[in-house]
């Protein structure tokens, strides 16, 4: 039996599945605010980042940072001092992702989608990043 799609299309479908898996990870709560906050300054300590991402709990922030570090988006730097100081920053992949997210945000602004609920879409704007 012959396939209804050629091998090039099968490759594209497989890549789409991979992209969907990445999108699902990136669309988890707090990822975008963390990326935006880390892009404002070169690096931030944990409590600075927690203050910058309004509403995130310490446990949730810690979990997301660990997952994002595993994805190669965030880098964790431990400075030997007493007490040890840990700083987080975006990797090159994280900076690239931030540029894409900024473009997406600009597009959403232009399309007047920020904070609006579309039929069948439960989207609500809830990204709040603040740095003193």
trRosetta pair geometry for C-beta under 8 A, 3 or more apart (Angstrom, degrees):
i j d omega theta_ij theta_ji phi_ij phi_ji
3 6 7.1 137 92 -92 117 27
3 7 8.0 94 66 -61 153 60
3 10 7.4 -23 167 -57 154 126
5 9 4.0 -107 177 90 112 135
5 10 5.8 142 107 -54 113 77
5 13 7.5 71 118 -22 160 135
6 9 5.2 96 57 12 67 102
6 10 7.2 -123 108 -6 37 91
7 10 5.3 -50 -147 35 38 117
7 11 6.4 44 152 -23 67 99
8 11 5.7 -50 -154 31 32 113
8 12 6.7 33 148 -18 63 104
9 12 5.4 -50 -149 36 37 114
9 13 6.4 40 151 -20 66 102
10 13 5.6 -51 -149 35 33 113
10 14 6.5 35 151 -19 64 103
11 14 5.7 -53 -150 35 32 112
11 15 6.4 32 151 -18 65 105
12 15 5.6 -54 -147 37 32 111
12 16 6.3 40 150 -25 64 103
13 16 5.4 -49 -149 30 33 116
13 17 6.7 37 151 -20 63 99
14 17 5.7 -50 -156 31 35 113
14 18 6.7 34 147 -17 64 103
15 18 5.5 -52 -151 36 38 113
15 19 6.2 40 149 -20 68 104
16 19 5.5 -52 -146 37 33 113
16 20 6.3 38 152 -24 64 103
17 20 5.6 -50 -148 32 31 114
17 21 6.7 34 152 -20 63 101
18 21 5.8 -52 -154 32 33 112
18 22 6.6 30 150 -15 65 105
19 22 5.7 -55 -150 38 34 110
19 23 6.1 38 152 -22 68 107
20 23 5.5 -51 -144 37 31 114
20 24 6.3 37 154 -24 64 103
21 24 5.8 -50 -150 30 29 113
21 25 6.9 28 152 -15 61 103
22 25 5.8 -57 -156 36 34 110
22 26 6.2 24 153 -13 69 111
23 26 5.7 -62 -143 44 31 106
23 27 5.8 24 161 -19 69 113
24 27 6.1 -58 -138 38 25 107
24 28 7.5 49 154 -46 55 86
25 28 6.2 -35 -171 -10 36 113
25 31 7.7 118 140 -91 61 155
25 67 7.3 -157 -164 160 106 119
25 71 6.4 156 142 -91 145 144
26 31 5.5 -177 -165 136 48 158
26 32 7.9 73 168 -60 82 78
26 97 7.3 -148 -128 -156 132 130
27 31 7.0 -90 -85 41 3 138
28 31 5.3 91 66 -27 76 119
28 64 7.2 -170 107 -117 120 102
28 67 7.8 -14 62 106 154 155
29 60 7.7 -40 104 -175 110 131
30 33 5.8 -64 -151 48 51 106
30 34 5.7 52 154 -26 81 109
30 53 6.5 64 -149 174 94 143
30 56 5.3 90 -121 -107 128 124
30 60 6.2 146 -26 145 162 112
30 61 6.9 -134 179 -95 149 60
30 64 4.9 -103 98 -72 124 167
31 34 5.9 -65 -152 37 26 110
31 35 6.3 22 156 -17 65 109
31 64 6.4 -151 -79 -162 63 122
31 68 6.8 155 -129 -82 88 119
32 35 5.7 -55 -144 37 32 110
32 36 6.2 30 158 -17 67 107
32 101 5.9 172 -134 -156 94 141
32 127 5.8 -60 105 -108 117 134
33 36 5.7 -54 -143 39 32 111
33 37 6.1 32 158 -19 67 107
33 53 4.6 113 133 -132 121 101
33 54 7.9 -110 -163 35 149 65
33 56 7.3 -170 91 -42 137 127
33 127 5.1 -173 -74 -147 94 87
33 128 7.0 4 -119 55 132 40
33 129 5.2 177 -154 -70 85 99
34 37 5.9 -55 -144 38 28 109
34 38 6.2 21 159 -12 64 110
34 49 7.0 37 -135 -175 82 117
34 53 5.9 -7 -78 -80 62 148
34 56 7.9 72 -67 -73 95 167
34 61 7.4 153 -95 -139 120 81
34 64 6.0 -175 -34 126 159 131
34 65 7.1 -156 -157 -79 147 74
34 68 6.8 -145 111 -34 143 165
34 74 7.5 -39 145 -75 122 136
35 38 6.1 -60 -143 42 26 106
35 39 6.3 26 156 -22 62 112
35 68 8.0 -161 -69 -141 86 145
35 73 7.1 -56 -98 168 105 126
35 90 6.9 73 -145 -99 70 123
35 94 6.4 -157 -131 -168 93 91
35 97 6.1 -90 -144 110 143 112
35 98 5.2 -168 164 -89 104 85
35 101 6.0 97 104 21 140 161
36 39 5.8 -63 -150 35 28 112
36 40 7.0 36 153 -32 63 99
36 98 6.9 144 -89 -137 44 100
36 101 7.1 -115 -66 113 87 136
36 127 7.1 84 14 176 153 126
36 129 4.9 -138 104 -33 119 164
37 40 5.9 -48 -158 16 34 113
37 41 7.9 -16 163 24 62 91
37 44 6.8 -32 141 -3 101 162
37 49 5.9 119 123 -142 138 75
37 52 4.1 119 -144 128 130 131
37 53 5.4 -88 -29 -58 153 88
37 129 4.8 -154 -71 -148 86 121
37 131 6.9 145 -145 -60 84 107
38 41 7.3 -78 -153 60 34 72
38 43 7.7 4 -151 -123 86 38
38 44 6.2 -119 -107 15 68 115
38 49 7.0 11 -71 -117 84 115
38 74 6.8 -116 -109 -114 173 98
38 88 6.3 -77 -111 120 123 99
38 89 6.2 150 -171 -145 110 34
38 90 4.8 133 126 -43 120 93
38 94 6.9 -36 103 158 135 135
38 98 7.8 -129 80 -79 89 135
39 90 6.0 23 -78 -18 71 149
39 94 7.9 -157 -72 142 91 95
39 95 6.9 131 -113 -118 99 65
39 98 4.3 138 -81 -150 145 155
40 52 7.6 -166 44 -157 136 140
40 129 7.3 170 -25 144 139 130
40 131 5.5 -168 113 -11 150 151
41 44 5.6 99 73 -61 126 92
41 131 6.7 162 -28 -141 115 156
42 89 6.1 -17 155 -121 59 124
43 77 6.9 -30 -146 33 150 129
43 87 4.2 46 157 163 126 122
43 88 6.3 161 -159 76 81 33
43 89 4.0 -54 -97 -68 87 105
44 48 4.3 -138 -168 94 97 117
44 49 4.4 124 115 -61 130 88
44 52 6.7 -56 -147 0 161 145
44 87 6.6 153 76 -155 21 80
44 88 5.8 -27 65 59 75 87
44 89 7.6 139 15 -79 63 60
45 48 4.7 89 54 9 76 109
45 49 7.0 -149 91 -7 35 90
45 85 6.6 -66 -110 -169 119 90
45 86 6.6 107 -142 79 75 59
45 87 5.5 -55 -82 -98 59 69
45 88 7.6 122 -122 12 16 80
46 49 5.8 -63 -153 38 27 109
46 50 6.3 29 152 -22 66 106
46 58 7.8 55 160 -142 115 90
46 61 7.2 125 -164 124 87 129
46 62 7.6 20 -146 -85 125 82
46 65 7.9 -76 -116 -29 90 169
46 86 6.0 32 -30 83 106 108
46 88 7.1 88 -79 -11 59 116
47 50 5.3 -47 -141 34 37 116
47 51 6.4 37 157 -17 65 101
48 51 6.0 -56 -152 37 29 108
48 52 6.3 29 149 -22 64 110
48 131 7.9 34 175 -131 94 91
49 52 5.4 -55 -145 36 33 114
49 53 6.3 9 163 0 69 107
49 61 6.7 147 113 -169 109 134
49 65 7.8 80 118 -79 158 130
49 88 6.1 4 -52 49 152 129
50 53 6.5 -66 -141 48 25 91
50 56 6.3 -129 -140 82 66 102
50 58 6.1 -4 -115 -93 142 70
50 61 5.5 -103 -96 -22 85 173
51 130 7.5 -81 144 85 75 90
51 132 7.3 -19 131 -17 134 107
52 129 5.7 12 162 -163 86 79
52 130 6.0 -158 -145 71 50 47
52 131 5.0 9 -116 -80 107 77
53 56 4.5 11 113 5 113 131
53 61 6.8 149 65 -103 137 116
53 128 7.8 115 -161 85 44 67
53 129 6.2 -19 -97 -110 57 76
54 128 4.2 -37 44 100 128 116
54 129 7.3 -150 2 -91 89 24
54 130 6.1 52 -45 12 109 108
55 128 7.0 81 3 55 114 117
56 60 5.4 -131 -168 86 84 116
56 61 4.8 93 141 -63 125 99
56 64 7.9 -70 -155 20 135 140
57 60 4.5 88 56 11 87 104
57 61 6.7 -154 88 -6 42 88
58 61 5.8 -57 -144 39 28 111
58 62 6.2 31 157 -21 64 108
59 62 5.8 -56 -149 36 27 113
59 63 6.4 26 154 -18 63 108
60 63 5.7 -55 -148 37 31 111
60 64 6.2 27 157 -15 67 107
61 64 5.9 -56 -143 39 29 107
61 65 6.1 29 158 -20 65 108
62 65 5.9 -56 -145 36 26 110
62 66 6.4 27 155 -19 62 107
63 66 5.8 -57 -152 35 29 112
63 67 6.4 24 154 -14 64 108
64 67 5.7 -57 -147 40 33 110
64 68 6.0 29 156 -17 68 110
65 68 5.7 -56 -140 42 29 108
65 69 6.1 36 155 -25 64 105
65 74 5.8 -101 -153 107 70 161
65 76 7.2 93 159 -78 112 113
65 88 6.0 -79 -144 -112 126 149
66 69 5.7 -51 -147 32 28 114
66 70 6.6 29 151 -18 60 106
67 70 5.6 -55 -153 36 33 114
67 71 6.5 28 150 -16 65 106
68 71 5.5 -53 -146 38 37 111
68 73 4.4 -73 -174 66 90 114
68 74 4.1 57 117 4 110 117
68 94 7.6 66 171 -101 112 117
69 72 7.8 49 177 -68 31 22
69 73 7.5 -93 -74 55 24 69
69 74 4.8 -65 -74 79 65 94
69 75 7.0 112 -125 -103 88 22
69 76 5.5 -9 -110 -18 140 109
71 74 7.9 56 58 16 89 79
71 93 8.0 -140 130 115 82 139
72 91 5.8 -80 169 59 66 159
72 93 5.0 42 126 45 100 152
72 94 7.7 -152 129 -41 56 85
73 90 6.8 -43 166 -143 66 77
73 91 6.1 -159 -170 32 16 104
73 93 5.7 -95 -99 103 53 102
73 94 4.1 105 -175 -87 64 92
73 97 6.0 -18 -132 18 110 153
74 88 5.6 -9 -174 -168 114 106
74 89 7.2 148 -157 78 66 31
74 90 6.4 -53 -104 -106 56 45
74 91 6.7 -131 -77 -12 5 91
74 94 5.9 96 -68 -86 47 148
75 88 7.0 152 77 -155 50 55
75 89 5.2 -21 59 66 100 83
75 90 7.3 49 12 137 90 8
75 91 5.0 115 -38 -68 103 85
75 94 7.7 -127 -11 4 82 142
76 86 6.3 -12 -171 -169 94 105
76 87 7.7 154 -157 81 48 42
76 88 5.8 -21 -101 -100 63 76
77 86 7.0 152 80 -156 49 53
77 87 4.8 -18 63 63 102 90
77 88 7.5 -178 20 -81 78 26
77 89 6.9 19 -5 8 117 107
78 84 5.7 -7 -169 178 99 122
78 85 7.4 144 -161 80 50 47
78 86 5.3 -21 -102 -100 68 79
79 84 6.8 156 73 -167 56 67
79 85 4.2 -14 56 67 111 100
79 86 7.4 -162 16 -77 75 29
79 87 6.8 41 -18 -2 110 105
80 84 6.5 -38 -122 -117 36 88
81 84 6.1 132 54 -116 65 33
81 85 5.2 19 40 -4 124 101
89 94 7.8 154 136 75 57 149
90 94 3.2 -147 -162 109 89 126
90 95 4.9 127 122 -55 127 69
90 97 7.8 -144 -157 50 122 101
90 98 6.3 -22 -137 -26 165 130
91 94 4.6 104 43 4 64 103
91 95 7.2 -123 97 -3 37 85
92 95 5.7 -50 -148 35 33 111
92 96 6.4 36 151 -19 63 105
93 96 5.5 -53 -149 37 33 114
93 97 6.3 37 151 -20 65 104
94 97 5.5 -50 -146 36 33 113
94 98 6.4 38 152 -24 64 101
95 98 5.5 -47 -148 30 33 115
95 99 6.8 37 152 -20 62 99
96 99 5.9 -50 -155 30 33 112
96 100 6.7 32 148 -16 63 105
97 100 5.6 -57 -153 37 36 112
97 101 6.2 33 152 -18 70 106
98 101 5.6 -54 -144 39 32 110
98 102 6.2 36 154 -22 66 103
99 102 5.7 -52 -148 34 30 112
99 103 6.5 31 151 -18 63 104
100 103 5.7 -54 -153 36 32 112
100 104 6.4 34 149 -20 65 105
101 104 5.4 -50 -146 37 35 115
101 105 6.3 39 152 -21 65 103
102 105 5.5 -51 -148 36 32 114
102 106 6.4 35 151 -19 64 103
103 106 5.6 -52 -147 36 32 112
103 107 6.3 36 152 -20 64 105
104 107 5.6 -52 -148 36 31 114
104 108 6.3 32 153 -20 64 105
105 108 5.7 -53 -147 36 31 111
105 109 6.5 35 151 -20 63 103
105 114 7.9 47 -160 -84 72 119
106 109 5.6 -52 -151 34 32 113
106 110 6.3 30 152 -17 65 107
107 110 5.7 -57 -149 39 31 111
107 111 6.0 19 156 -9 67 112
108 111 5.8 -59 -139 47 29 104
108 113 4.4 -89 -159 63 80 110
108 114 5.3 100 135 -57 107 81
109 112 7.5 25 175 -75 31 34
109 113 7.8 -79 -54 41 18 74
109 114 5.7 11 -91 -19 59 128
112 116 6.7 37 142 -10 77 147
113 116 5.8 -111 -154 44 38 108
113 118 7.4 -23 -137 -41 93 118
113 123 7.5 -1 168 107 99 151
114 125 5.1 44 -176 -76 76 140
115 124 6.8 29 -134 -159 52 55
115 125 3.9 -48 -73 8 74 125
116 123 7.7 24 79 89 51 108
117 121 6.4 179 -166 86 60 82
117 122 7.0 -5 -136 -135 103 29
117 123 6.5 174 -112 62 57 69
117 124 6.9 -6 -76 -78 94 76
118 121 4.0 27 64 38 94 129
118 123 6.9 27 18 32 92 114
